[in-house]
Amino acid sequence: MNHPIALVFLPASDIPSFVGNGDVDLGITGHDVILEAKMQDQVTEIHRLGFGKCALQVQTLENGPFNSVEDLAGKRVVTSFDVIAGAYFAKIDERLNLTGDNKTKIQYVGGSVEAACALGLADGIVDLVESGDTMRAAGLHAIATILQTEAVLIKSNVPHRAHHAPLIDLIANRIAGVVAAGKYVVCEYNIRRQSISQATAITPGRRAPTISPLEEEGWVAISSMVEKKNIANTMDQLVKIGAEDILVFNMDNCRV
């Protein structure tokens, strides 16, 4: 069934405002983008979506004199996140009693932030880092992490169309199901009945595991949801307590 939905593609930086003002019902953008747009009071983060993960970090030259944010306070900082960086260094300036011209100077640039230190434009930068390869190539290293961020699903705190609420909840629940399905796998295995307590301690499931008797006396089958990132260790532990016929299934979708 197709629902009455219009998809609008916008720059990530515009999405918090469109959603926060109630012009758009749902949006996907970065957690950092919401903070930079000062829209955290106008939107609700419904779900963290598990992709686009990175860190907003303070970086300085590897061979430079600044090894902490306290060292960098009062100096020149270049960033594309002047709101977040400004608020972050304002607290440090206040703690160090830096006032007037002695405060940290935050300068905005739209791109190539990592080049600012080498070109003499800045003493430090604030930028998003995923793998860190770009920063290392520019001779930079992190001295502080301001926040961890990823893509999030958001809705407005001041919706203009109350009759859309059931559809908004439906879409949000469906997206949550896909996200959860990517996070978990189903683990099924056979084990002797006397080892059930050990087995369920290893695979407790989200609520409880499903336990079914087998035709063979003294054996049961257990089925449980396990976090995908832990499944290899989980299987190793099950083998140690005598589990057999261990099977792992990926999920396309779920409701949990």
C-alpha positions as CSV (number, residue, x, y, z in Angstrom):
1,M,0.0,0.0,0.0
2,N,1.3,3.4,-1.0
3,H,0.8,6.1,1.6
4,P,0.3,9.8,0.8
5,I,3.9,10.9,1.3
6,A,5.9,13.4,-0.5
7,L,9.7,13.1,-0.3
8,V,11.7,16.3,-0.3
9,F,15.4,16.4,-0.8
10,L,17.1,19.3,1.0
11,P,20.7,20.1,2.1
12,A,21.3,18.5,5.5
13,S,21.8,21.9,7.1
14,D,18.3,23.0,6.1
15,I,16.4,20.0,7.3
16,P,16.3,20.9,11.1
17,S,14.8,24.3,10.3
18,F,12.1,22.9,7.9
19,V,11.2,20.2,10.4
20,G,11.5,22.4,13.5
21,N,9.2,25.0,12.0
22,G,6.6,22.4,11.2
23,D,6.8,22.7,7.4
24,V,8.0,19.1,7.0
25,D,6.8,16.3,9.3
26,L,9.9,14.1,9.4
27,G,13.5,14.5,8.4
28,I,16.8,12.7,8.4
29,T,19.9,14.7,9.2
30,G,22.9,14.7,11.5
31,H,22.8,15.2,15.2
32,D,25.5,17.8,14.9
33,V,23.6,19.6,12.2
34,I,20.7,20.1,14.6
35,L,22.9,21.6,17.2
36,E,24.7,23.8,14.7
37,A,21.3,25.1,13.5
38,K,20.2,25.7,17.1
39,M,17.1,23.7,16.5
40,Q,17.4,21.1,19.4
41,D,14.5,22.7,21.2
42,Q,12.3,22.7,18.1
43,V,12.8,19.0,17.1
44,T,12.7,15.6,18.7
45,E,15.2,13.0,17.7
46,I,13.0,9.9,17.3
47,H,15.7,7.4,16.3
48,R,19.4,7.2,15.9
49,L,19.9,5.5,12.5
50,G,23.3,3.9,12.9
51,F,25.0,5.4,9.8
52,G,27.0,8.5,9.1
53,K,28.8,8.1,12.5
54,C,31.7,10.5,13.1
55,A,33.2,12.7,15.8
56,L,33.4,16.5,16.0
57,Q,36.9,17.0,17.2
58,V,39.4,19.7,18.0
59,Q,42.5,19.2,16.0
60,T,46.0,20.8,16.0
61,L,49.3,20.2,14.2
62,E,50.9,17.0,15.3
63,N,54.3,18.8,15.9
64,G,52.7,22.0,17.2
65,P,52.7,23.4,20.7
66,F,49.0,22.8,21.5
67,N,48.3,19.5,23.3
68,S,45.1,20.3,25.1
69,V,42.1,22.6,24.5
70,E,43.4,24.7,27.4
71,D,46.6,25.3,25.5
72,L,44.5,26.3,22.4
73,A,42.2,28.6,24.4
74,G,42.6,32.3,23.4
75,K,44.1,31.3,20.0
76,R,42.7,31.1,16.5
77,V,40.3,28.3,15.7
78,V,38.8,27.7,12.2
79,T,35.7,25.6,11.7
80,S,32.6,25.0,9.7
81,F,30.8,24.6,13.0
82,D,31.1,28.0,14.4
83,V,28.0,27.7,16.7
84,I,29.1,24.5,18.4
85,A,32.7,25.5,18.5
86,G,31.9,28.9,19.8
87,A,29.8,27.5,22.6
88,Y,32.5,25.0,23.5
89,F,35.3,27.4,23.6
90,A,33.2,30.0,25.4
91,K,33.0,27.7,28.4
92,I,36.7,27.1,28.3
93,D,37.4,30.8,28.1
94,E,35.1,31.4,31.0
95,R,36.8,28.7,33.1
96,L,40.2,30.2,32.3
97,N,39.0,33.7,32.9
98,L,39.8,34.8,29.3
99,T,38.0,38.0,28.4
100,G,38.0,40.6,25.6
101,D,40.8,40.2,23.0
102,N,42.1,37.2,25.0
103,K,39.1,35.1,24.1
104,T,39.4,32.3,21.6
105,K,38.9,33.6,18.0
106,I,36.4,31.4,16.1
107,Q,36.5,31.9,12.3
108,Y,34.1,30.2,9.9
109,V,35.2,28.6,6.6
110,G,33.0,26.6,4.4
111,G,35.4,23.8,3.4
112,S,39.0,22.5,3.5
113,V,39.1,23.1,7.2
114,E,42.0,20.7,7.6
115,A,44.3,22.9,5.5
116,A,43.9,26.0,7.8
117,C,46.7,25.2,10.3
118,A,49.3,24.3,7.6
119,L,48.4,27.6,5.7
120,G,48.8,29.6,8.9
121,L,45.2,30.6,9.1
122,A,44.6,28.9,12.4
123,D,46.2,27.4,15.5
124,G,43.6,24.7,15.6
125,I,40.5,23.5,13.9
126,V,37.1,22.0,14.8
127,D,35.8,19.5,12.2
128,L,34.1,16.2,11.7
129,V,36.3,13.1,11.7
130,E,35.3,9.7,10.5
131,S,38.4,7.5,9.9
132,G,40.9,10.3,10.6
133,D,42.9,9.7,7.4
134,T,42.3,13.2,6.1
135,M,43.5,14.8,9.3
136,R,46.6,12.6,9.6
137,A,47.4,13.4,6.0
138,A,47.2,17.1,6.9
139,G,49.6,16.5,9.9
140,L,46.9,17.0,12.5
141,H,45.9,15.1,15.6
142,A,42.9,15.3,17.9
143,I,43.3,17.0,21.3
144,A,39.5,16.8,22.3
145,T,36.2,15.3,21.1
146,I,33.3,17.7,21.4
147,L,30.6,15.2,20.5
148,Q,29.8,12.0,18.7
149,T,27.3,12.3,15.9
150,E,25.3,10.2,13.4
151,A,22.3,10.4,11.2
152,V,19.0,10.8,13.2
153,L,15.3,10.7,12.3
154,I,13.6,13.9,13.6
155,K,10.1,15.3,14.0
156,S,8.8,18.7,14.8
157,N,7.8,19.8,18.3
158,V,5.3,22.2,16.8
159,P,3.6,20.2,14.0
160,H,1.2,22.2,11.8
161,R,-0.8,19.2,10.7
162,A,-2.1,17.2,13.7
163,H,-4.0,14.8,11.4
164,H,-0.6,13.6,10.1
165,A,0.3,12.2,13.6
166,P,-0.8,8.6,12.9
167,L,1.1,8.4,9.6
168,I,4.2,10.0,11.2
169,D,4.2,7.3,13.9
170,L,3.7,4.6,11.3
171,I,6.7,5.7,9.3
172,A,8.8,6.2,12.4
173,N,8.0,2.6,13.6
174,R,8.8,1.2,10.2
175,I,12.1,2.9,10.1
176,A,12.8,1.7,13.6
177,G,12.1,-1.8,12.5
178,V,14.6,-1.7,9.7
179,V,17.3,-0.2,12.0
180,A,16.7,-2.9,14.6
181,A,16.8,-5.6,11.9
182,G,20.3,-4.4,10.9
183,K,21.4,-4.4,14.5
184,Y,20.3,-8.0,15.5
185,V,20.4,-11.5,14.1
186,V,18.4,-14.6,15.1
187,C,20.5,-17.3,16.7
188,E,19.1,-20.9,16.8
189,Y,20.7,-23.9,18.3
190,N,20.1,-27.3,20.0
191,I,21.4,-28.0,23.5
192,R,20.8,-30.5,26.4
193,R,18.0,-29.6,28.7
194,Q,20.3,-29.5,31.8
195,S,22.3,-26.7,30.1
196,I,19.3,-24.4,29.5
197,S,20.3,-22.0,32.3
198,Q,23.8,-21.5,31.0
199,A,22.5,-21.1,27.4
200,T,19.9,-18.5,28.3
201,A,22.5,-16.6,30.2
202,I,24.5,-16.3,27.0
203,T,21.5,-15.6,24.7
204,P,18.9,-14.0,26.9
205,G,17.2,-12.3,23.9
206,R,15.4,-9.0,24.1
207,R,12.6,-10.3,26.4
208,A,13.3,-14.0,26.7
209,P,14.5,-16.8,24.4
210,T,12.1,-19.2,22.7
211,I,12.7,-22.8,24.0
212,S,11.1,-25.7,22.2
213,P,11.5,-29.5,23.1
214,L,13.0,-31.7,20.5
215,E,11.9,-35.3,19.6
216,E,15.2,-36.6,21.1
217,E,14.8,-37.0,24.9
218,G,16.7,-34.4,27.0
219,W,17.3,-31.9,24.2
220,V,15.7,-28.5,23.4
221,A,16.0,-25.9,20.6
222,I,16.6,-22.3,21.6
223,S,16.0,-19.3,19.4
224,S,17.0,-15.8,20.5
225,M,17.8,-12.4,19.1
226,V,21.5,-11.5,19.5
227,E,23.3,-8.2,18.7
228,K,25.1,-8.7,15.3
229,K,28.3,-7.3,16.6
230,N,28.5,-9.9,19.4
231,I,27.4,-13.0,17.4
232,A,30.9,-14.5,16.9
233,N,31.7,-14.5,20.6
234,T,28.2,-15.7,21.4
235,M,28.7,-18.7,19.1
236,D,32.0,-19.5,20.7
237,Q,30.5,-19.5,24.2
238,L,27.6,-21.7,23.1
239,V,30.0,-24.3,21.7
240,K,31.9,-24.4,25.0
241,I,28.7,-25.4,26.9
242,G,27.8,-28.1,24.4
243,A,25.4,-26.3,21.9
244,E,25.1,-28.0,18.5
245,D,23.6,-27.1,15.1
246,I,24.1,-23.4,15.7
247,L,22.5,-21.3,13.0
248,V,22.4,-17.6,12.5
249,F,19.8,-15.7,10.4
250,N,19.8,-12.1,9.2
251,M,16.6,-10.1,9.4
252,D,15.2,-7.8,6.8
253,N,12.7,-6.2,9.1
254,C,11.2,-6.5,12.5
255,R,9.2,-4.8,15.2
256,V,10.8,-4.8,18.6
